[in-house]
Amino acid sequence: MSTHELAIVVLAAGKGTRMKSDLHKVLHPIAGRPMLEHLLASAEELSPKHRVVIVGAGREQIETQLGERASYRVQEPQLGTGHAVQQAEDALDGFDGDVLVLYGDVPFVKAATMRAMTDRLHESDSPAVVVLGFEPEDPLAYGRVVADDAGRIAKMVEFKDASDEDRACRLCNSGLMAARKSDMFDLLRRVGNDNAQGEYYLPDIVNIAIADGRNCAAVKAGSEYEVAGINSRAELAAAEAQWQEEQRDHWMAEGVTLRAPDTVFFSWDTELAPDVTIEPNVVFGPGVSVARGALIRAFSHLEGASVGEDCKVGPYARLRPGAVMEKDSFVGNFVEMKKAVLGEGAKASHLTYLGDATVGPGANIGAGTITCNYDGYFKYRTEIGARAFIGSNSSLIAPVRIGEDAIVAAGSAVTRDVAEGELRMVRAEQLVKPGWADRFHDAMKKKKESEKK
């Protein structure tokens, strides 16, 4: 494994016009995470010393997303991929390691693949440039990497310039490359723009190095998906679908039961323990962890939530950020939690909103209960003690505390604290007026008949 210092250069200056979006192309999310962040997370496993992002239109969005995690260079005008990489040279002044060129819209290159490229630079034949190739099911009009079985490149050729023999080669150019810094920029200075587009192409450095009598080598990606570029909404959707399919396979291999795998959607950071069961049509937003033995029932949506051991969620439940379910707790259909803790063994079986609340162990929250946490300006908390019983259709108007073992009678609107073991009933007195409804109906019917005349 190479121990040489590494710099990554990420090309993200393209306008992304096919996306037809005000959001920069490389910031469009896959599984709740910008595609650029997927790429950088993999690159971080190689501990790069420098991270240079080449930007153009929409640069402010990228700089806002990454902040001080990277340095930035502007490519203006945009004269090709070789020209784009050249913009990074001054940002790497004084650096003498390896340079790995990545593309912000090619988000799923694995860290192992990146490492294989940089390791190949330092093998005994000391290639000047390492190219990442791939073998698609249909090579289409991809440029070809003509190489021997050891990966030594004879030539790089664009499809339109390729002979029939060249086109028979199935190894295609992904565009990703690695070289020592000195080689990278020395070769780029010799790249010309004598082509139909008048641009400076990064792959030309390979043929220049070969013409100098130097070796260049190819490393093969694990799959076509790993190097797929994303340039349109359709390609974004296809990437999302592929990512989700891989995650479903991953979690089932880890001991998670998916009743209808194709209907379950994960986030980039979903954490599931073995023996979790997930029913159909469940969506995980970012920041969810689910502990062993939990059951997530159909049509539930979870985001920013922690679900403890042996908990049951749903069906049709919504857990929003800050929701915490402790061991063996339960929320049923049409229950929503936000910034709320449901203690061990506590339950809210149906039609309940728990916001900015703490519910003690063993408490029971009746149907139709809501914690009234917002007055239009500020949020307030509700505290419900252990084993408390909240009757159906109750409104707990925060800030309020319900003591341990207390009972709130059904239909109550509670505005003051309830002591431990106390019964609180807050209802208007019931009035009984015999015959009133009959008289009302008679009067209304007569009025309606008179209006018809």
Salt bridges, closest charged atoms under 4 A:
GLU5 OE2 - LYS49 NZ 3.47
GLU37 OE2 - ARG69 NH2 2.60
GLU44 OE2 - ARG51 NE 2.52
GLU63 OE2 - ARG59 NH2 2.88
GLU89 OE2 - ARG189 NH1 2.75
ASP90 OD1 - ARG73 NE 3.11
ASP98 OD2 - HIS122 NE2 2.77
ASP105 OD2 - LYS25 NZ 2.72
GLU123 OE1 - ARG120 NH1 3.31
ASP125 OD1 - ARG120 NH1 2.71
GLU135 OE2 - LYS220 NZ 3.76
ASP148 OD2 - ARG152 NE 3.21
ASP166 OD2 - LYS155 NZ 3.01
ASP183 OD2 - ARG180 NH1 3.78
ASP183 OD1 - ARG214 NH1 2.93
ASP186 OD1 - ARG189 NH2 2.69
ASP212 OD2 - ARG190 NH1 2.59
GLU235 OE2 - ARG18 NH2 3.60
ASP275 OD2 - ARG292 NH1 3.36
GLU279 OE2 - ARG297 NE 3.38
GLU336 OE2 - ARG318 NH1 3.83
GLU336 OE2 - ARG320 NH1 2.72
ASP356 OD2 - LYS338 NZ 2.58
GLU383 OE1 - ARG401 NE 3.95
GLU404 OE1 - ARG387 NH2 3.41
ASP405 OD1 - ARG387 NE 2.83
GLU422 OE2 - ARG424 NH2 2.74
GLU449 OE2 - LYS452 NZ 3.76
